[in-house]
Amino acid sequence: MKYRAILFDFDVTIWNFKKNSVNAIDCIRHIYQEKYDLKISSGLFKNIYEEKNSILWDEYRRGERSSNSISYTRFIDVGKYFNIEIGLEESKRIAHSYLEELYQGTILIEGAVDVLEYLSKNYVLGLITNGFKQGLVRLQRCGINKYFKYAISSEEFGYPKPNADIFIHTARKVNINPEECIYIGDNYEGDIIGAKKAGLGAIFFNPKEQIFNKYKIQPDFKIKRLKELEDIF
């Protein structure tokens, strides 16, 4: 198959969520520390936050909750873990502070800019994220918005990956047939299974070389580094 469009996931695939989130999570730890007298190490707080956050995003991908509720519910859940009751309005204020800090981050996955520059010369590029609509501002802040013909968040579309419709919608927006598009992402269920069910090709970005043998649906390619895309295309 000759692909004409290459579509990307954003968080973890292009934007280095792990490194960019360090300051944002610690900013929230200080809020808990000062307002609720919570004495806890940055490492433990980060682990608890990531655990609660991961559960909520899994529920979102399964269609069990809205994306908007994730932004504040995770901070309520973190509070519950430490026997702290955080009200709805306060959790929303914390969520605002977190995202404001998080979206300042401009650290990309190694090789991202070079690969986007290389691919954009011969392919139409697009982007689909399960993140929040406001998070797309990071494309401009990181100086990579120029590479993408179209970028969309599941929040504005109304359904998250792995829903096939968001992949098909994006293919239409870049004016390329779905079967002539290939999608690159790090989440097996959301990115690989979602893309394949929509009729797109799929590339699994797997820097940690995790094993996913339980799935019948397999990606067309597996890569550990973004630079490997230059060997494929």
C-alpha positions in Angstrom: 0.0 0.0 0.0 1.3 3.4 -1.0 0.4 5.8 1.9 -0.3 9.4 1.1 -1.0 10.7 4.6 0.7 10.1 8.0 -1.4 10.8 11.1 0.2 11.2 14.6 -0.8 10.8 18.2 0.5 13.7 20.2 1.2 13.0 23.9 4.1 10.5 24.4 4.4 10.0 20.7 5.6 13.6 19.7 5.3 15.6 22.9 7.3 14.3 25.9 4.6 14.0 28.5 6.8 12.4 31.1 9.4 15.3 31.1 6.9 18.1 30.6 4.6 16.9 33.4 7.2 16.9 36.2 6.9 20.6 37.1 3.1 20.6 36.7 2.6 17.7 39.0 5.0 19.1 41.6 3.2 22.4 41.4 0.0 20.6 42.4 1.8 18.8 45.2 2.7 22.2 46.7 -1.0 23.2 46.6 -1.9 20.1 48.6 1.0 20.6 50.9 0.2 24.3 51.7 -3.6 24.1 51.7 -4.2 20.7 53.3 -0.9 20.3 55.2 0.0 17.2 53.3 3.6 16.2 53.9 4.6 13.9 51.0 7.6 13.4 48.7 7.3 14.5 45.1 8.0 10.9 44.0 5.1 9.4 45.9 2.7 12.1 45.0 3.6 11.7 41.3 3.0 7.9 41.5 -0.5 8.4 43.1 -1.5 11.1 40.7 -0.4 9.0 37.7 -2.3 5.9 39.0 -5.5 7.8 39.4 -5.1 9.7 36.1 -4.5 6.5 34.2 -7.7 4.9 35.6 -9.8 7.8 34.4 -8.3 7.9 30.9 -8.9 4.2 30.5 -12.6 4.8 31.4 -12.7 7.7 28.9 -11.4 5.4 26.1 -14.0 2.9 27.0 -16.7 5.6 26.8 -17.5 5.5 30.5 -16.8 9.1 31.3 -16.4 12.5 29.6 -13.0 14.1 29.0 -14.0 17.2 30.9 -14.6 15.2 34.1 -11.1 13.8 34.0 -9.5 17.2 34.4 -10.8 17.7 37.9 -11.9 14.2 39.1 -8.3 13.0 39.2 -7.5 15.7 41.8 -10.5 14.7 43.9 -9.3 11.1 43.7 -5.8 12.0 44.8 -7.3 13.8 47.7 -9.3 10.8 48.7 -6.2 8.6 48.7 -4.7 10.9 51.4 -8.0 11.2 53.3 -8.5 14.8 52.1 -12.0 15.9 50.9 -11.7 18.3 47.9 -14.8 19.9 46.6 -15.8 20.3 43.0 -15.0 24.0 42.7 -11.7 23.6 44.4 -10.8 20.6 42.2 -11.6 22.7 39.1 -9.3 25.4 40.3 -6.5 22.9 40.9 -7.1 21.4 37.4 -6.8 24.9 35.9 -3.5 25.4 37.6 -2.2 22.0 36.5 -3.1 22.5 32.8 -1.8 26.0 32.8 1.6 24.8 34.0 1.6 21.6 31.9 0.9 23.4 28.6 4.0 25.5 29.1 6.1 22.4 28.4 7.9 22.3 25.0 10.1 19.2 25.3 9.5 16.9 22.4 10.3 13.2 21.9 13.8 12.8 20.6 13.9 13.2 16.8 10.4 14.6 16.5 11.2 17.8 14.6 13.6 16.2 12.2 11.2 13.4 11.4 8.3 15.8 10.9 10.4 17.9 8.6 11.5 14.8 6.6 8.0 13.4 6.3 6.2 16.7 5.5 8.2 16.9 2.2 6.4 14.0 0.7 3.3 13.3 2.8 0.3 15.1 4.2 0.5 15.1 8.0 -2.3 15.2 10.5 -2.7 14.7 14.3 -5.3 13.2 16.6 -5.1 13.4 20.3 -7.3 12.1 23.1 -6.2 15.2 25.1 -8.1 18.4 25.7 -8.9 20.9 22.9 -6.9 23.6 24.7 -3.9 21.4 24.7 -3.5 21.9 21.0 -1.9 25.3 21.8 1.2 23.2 22.5 1.7 22.6 18.7 2.3 26.3 18.2 4.4 26.7 21.4 6.6 23.9 20.3 6.9 25.3 16.8 5.5 22.3 15.0 2.0 23.4 14.0 3.3 24.2 10.6 3.8 20.5 9.8 0.1 19.5 10.3 -2.6 20.1 7.7 -5.2 19.2 10.4 -5.1 18.6 14.1 -8.0 17.6 16.3 -8.7 16.6 19.9 -11.3 14.0 20.9 -12.8 16.5 23.2 -13.9 18.8 20.3 -14.8 15.8 18.1 -17.0 14.2 20.7 -15.6 10.7 20.8 -12.2 9.4 21.8 -9.8 7.0 20.2 -10.3 4.0 19.6 -13.6 5.1 18.1 -13.1 4.6 14.4 -15.1 7.8 13.4 -12.4 10.2 14.7 -9.8 8.5 12.4 -12.1 8.6 9.4 -13.1 12.2 10.1 -9.4 13.2 10.1 -8.7 11.4 6.9 -11.5 13.3 5.3 -10.2 16.6 6.6 -6.8 16.0 5.0 -8.6 14.9 1.9 -7.1 11.4 1.8 -8.9 8.0 1.7 -8.6 6.2 5.1 -6.8 3.2 3.5 -4.2 5.6 2.2 -3.5 6.9 5.7 -1.3 5.4 8.4 -1.5 6.3 12.1 1.4 6.4 14.6 0.8 6.1 18.3 2.0 4.7 21.6 -1.3 3.4 23.0 -2.1 -0.1 21.7 -5.9 -0.1 22.2 -6.5 3.6 21.4 -4.1 4.1 18.6 -3.4 0.7 16.9 -6.7 -1.1 17.3 -8.6 2.2 16.7 -6.7 3.0 13.5 -6.9 -0.6 12.1 -10.6 -0.8 12.7 -11.1 2.5 10.8 -9.2 1.0 7.8 -6.0 2.9 8.3 -2.5 1.4 8.6 -0.9 1.6 12.0 2.6 2.0 13.5 3.1 1.2 17.1 5.6 3.5 18.8 6.9 1.3 21.6 10.2 2.7 23.0 9.9 0.5 26.1 9.4 -2.6 23.9 6.3 -3.7 25.8 4.7 -7.0 24.8 1.1 -7.0 23.4 0.6 -10.6 22.3 -3.0 -10.8 23.5 -4.4 -8.8 20.6 -5.3 -10.3 17.3 -5.0 -6.9 15.6 -1.4 -6.2 14.9 0.3 -3.0 13.7 1.9 -2.8 10.2 5.1 -1.6 11.8 6.7 -1.3 15.2 9.3 1.3 16.1 11.3 2.2 19.2 12.5 5.6 17.9 10.8 8.1 15.7 13.9 8.2 13.6 13.0 4.7 12.3 10.1 6.3 10.4 12.7 7.5 7.9 13.5 3.9 7.1 9.8 3.1 6.5 9.0 6.2 4.4 
